[in-house]
């Protein structure tokens, strides 16, 4: 009986605070679609991830089996529409590119410049909420 009371108490405490430790936000996952330069892509991203955390993936629409992992580098209050830097890891785990841009919750979008790590070639990107 005492165990049941303790478990009920712990559940109540965790759910009353959203279940996340102090300073952490509930993940906000977004599905985005658009272009990196001339290439059509789909992105699934957690815009509230902390630096160093895996925050999603993306793939080129003509190659959906080739998913690139996304890792948050910096996130300056992204929910309010500020700067966000995300690095791309190839399916083999190599850092192959970096997204630097702005994430906006007004008309959900992420746009900026993508830089290929190897060639240093840059592309504009614009991703909007997927339908």
C-alpha positions as CSV (number, residue, x, y, z in Angstrom):
1,X,0.0,0.0,0.0
2,X,2.8,2.4,0.9
3,X,4.4,1.7,-2.5
4,X,1.2,2.6,-4.3
5,X,0.9,5.8,-2.4
6,X,4.5,6.7,-3.1
7,X,4.1,6.0,-6.8
8,X,0.9,8.0,-7.0
9,X,2.7,10.9,-5.3
10,X,5.6,10.8,-7.7
11,X,3.4,10.6,-10.7
12,X,1.4,13.7,-9.5
13,X,4.6,15.7,-8.9
14,X,6.1,14.8,-12.3
15,X,3.0,15.5,-14.2
16,X,2.2,18.8,-12.4
17,X,5.6,20.2,-13.6
18,X,5.3,18.8,-17.2
19,X,7.6,15.9,-16.4
20,X,10.7,17.8,-17.4
21,X,13.6,18.8,-15.1
22,X,14.0,22.4,-14.3
23,X,15.4,24.4,-17.2
24,X,14.2,21.9,-19.8
25,X,11.4,22.4,-22.2
26,X,9.0,19.9,-23.6
27,X,10.2,18.9,-27.1
28,X,8.5,20.7,-30.0
29,X,8.7,18.6,-33.1
30,X,8.0,20.1,-36.5
31,X,7.7,18.5,-39.9
32,X,9.1,20.9,-42.5
33,X,9.4,20.7,-46.3
34,X,11.1,22.9,-48.8
35,X,14.4,23.4,-50.6
36,X,18.1,23.5,-49.9
37,X,19.2,25.4,-53.1
38,X,17.6,23.4,-55.9
39,X,17.1,20.2,-53.9
40,X,13.7,19.3,-52.4
41,X,13.9,18.0,-48.8
42,X,11.8,16.9,-45.8
43,X,12.9,17.7,-42.2
44,X,11.6,16.4,-38.9
45,X,13.2,18.7,-36.2
46,X,12.9,19.4,-32.4
47,X,13.4,23.2,-32.3
48,X,13.8,23.2,-28.5
49,X,16.7,20.8,-28.3
50,X,19.7,21.8,-26.3
51,X,23.1,22.2,-27.9
52,X,24.8,18.8,-28.5
53,X,21.5,16.9,-28.6
54,X,20.3,15.0,-31.6
55,X,17.3,17.0,-32.8
56,X,15.9,15.2,-35.8
57,X,16.6,14.2,-39.3
58,X,16.1,15.2,-42.9
59,X,16.3,13.6,-46.3
60,X,16.2,14.5,-50.0
61,X,12.7,13.8,-51.4
62,X,14.2,11.9,-54.3
63,X,16.3,9.7,-51.8
64,X,14.1,9.1,-48.7
65,X,16.2,6.1,-47.6
66,X,19.2,8.4,-47.1
67,X,18.5,10.1,-43.8
68,X,20.8,12.7,-42.3
69,X,20.9,13.1,-38.6
70,X,20.5,16.6,-37.2
71,X,22.4,17.8,-34.0
72,X,21.7,21.2,-32.4
73,X,24.7,23.5,-32.2
74,X,23.1,26.6,-30.9
75,X,19.5,27.6,-30.2
76,X,19.0,31.2,-29.2
77,X,15.3,31.2,-28.0
78,X,14.2,29.5,-31.3
79,X,10.6,29.4,-30.2
80,X,10.5,33.2,-30.3
81,X,12.0,33.2,-33.8
82,X,15.6,33.6,-33.1
83,X,18.9,32.1,-34.5
84,X,19.4,28.4,-34.8
85,X,22.5,26.4,-35.9
86,X,22.2,22.7,-36.7
87,X,24.8,20.4,-38.0
88,X,24.1,17.6,-40.4
89,X,25.6,14.1,-39.9
90,X,25.8,11.7,-42.8
91,X,24.3,8.2,-42.4
92,X,27.9,7.1,-41.6
93,X,28.1,9.7,-38.7
94,X,30.4,12.3,-40.4
95,X,29.7,16.0,-40.1
96,X,28.9,16.9,-43.7
97,X,27.0,20.2,-43.4
98,X,25.7,23.0,-41.3
99,X,22.3,24.9,-41.3
100,X,22.5,28.5,-40.0
101,X,19.2,30.4,-39.9
102,X,16.1,31.5,-38.2
103,X,13.3,29.4,-36.9
104,X,9.9,31.1,-36.7
105,X,6.8,29.9,-35.0
106,X,4.7,32.5,-36.9
107,X,3.8,30.5,-40.0
108,X,6.3,27.7,-38.9
109,X,9.5,28.0,-41.0
110,X,13.2,27.5,-40.8
111,X,15.3,29.5,-43.4
112,X,18.9,30.6,-43.8
113,X,22.1,29.2,-45.3
114,X,23.3,25.6,-45.6
115,X,27.1,25.1,-45.9
116,X,28.6,21.8,-47.2
117,X,31.5,21.1,-44.8
118,X,33.7,19.5,-47.5
119,X,33.3,21.8,-50.5
120,X,32.4,25.0,-48.5
121,X,29.6,25.5,-51.0
122,X,26.6,27.4,-49.6
123,X,23.0,27.2,-50.5
124,X,20.0,29.2,-49.3
125,X,17.3,27.0,-47.7
126,X,13.7,27.6,-46.9
127,X,11.6,25.0,-45.1
128,X,7.9,25.5,-44.3
129,X,5.5,23.6,-42.2
130,X,4.7,20.3,-44.1
131,X,1.1,19.7,-45.1
